[in-house]
């Protein structure tokens, strides 16, 4: 996948996610996700787990939105592409959780087929801090 294609897809994904996290309906988000998507979040926190299927992944997104009281936003910093249909993206997250402003960085590893996200593995750069932000 070339860099422009990957960047365009991730920009659409993050825009749709940010709209959804702010309280939007999520129709644009659903159009970018494959029906059999898998989304994996590591750690020991309220959002950790492996989510399978569109409804399960959307449930995870709703949980994240609700825990952050619709303040969660994402900003892509860099994209890495190569041969094949896998993208790596360095992304910053921002949210106010329990009246405390938080910021963190993750690498998202995405599998893509026909411009649809089929899998994501979220890799926090500081797992301990990420777990504290999304504490159990």
C-alpha positions, 0 to 999 in steps of 0.5 A: 500500500502506498503512503498516500492511500494509507494516510487517506484511509487513516485520516478518514478512520480517525475523523470518523472515530473522533466524530463518534467519540464526540457523540456522533452516530457512527455511520461513517465509522461503520463504513470503514470497518470490515464486518469480521474485524478484530481489534486488540487492546493490551493491558490491565484496564477497562478497555483491554481485550480482543473484540471480534466482529463489527458489533463487538468493536463498536461496543468497545468504541462506545465504552471508550467514548462513555468512559471519557465522557465524549472528550476522547480525540485522536491525532495521527502523527506518522504513518509507516507503510510497506509491501502488502496491506498493513499500516502502522500509525503513531497516534496521540490520544487525548481525553478528560477522564474523571475530571483529569486531562490525559494524553498518551501515544500509541502505535496502531497496526492495521490490516486492510482489505479493499479499503476496510480495516480488518484488524487493529492491534493497539500498542501503547508506548507507555503501557503502565501510564495507559493502564492508569488512564483507563484504570480498572 
